[in-house]
């Protein structure tokens, strides 16, 4: 899914919420699914990829976009105060 498709899908979910066709919880799930799909299919012209952290609960599942696994480690460390040890894996 490219960025434009993701944005259109999020806009559609918001329109349905605004019209009262769905509730907030369903809208949140739908938007999270759209973002998860976008991240797993992410392709960058700059050679970046999406990476997911695996490790203790606090860091497990954190996803970032980076140029390499080591850059992903650094980006995740920058998002957390004193993160536990963790590994990263590419999403795609």
Secondary structure, DSSP 8 states (H G I E B T S, - for coil): --HHHHHHHHHHHHHHHHTTSS-HHHHHHHHHHHHHHHHHT---TTS-EEEEEEESTTTTT-EEEESSHHHHHHHHHHHSSS---EEEEE--
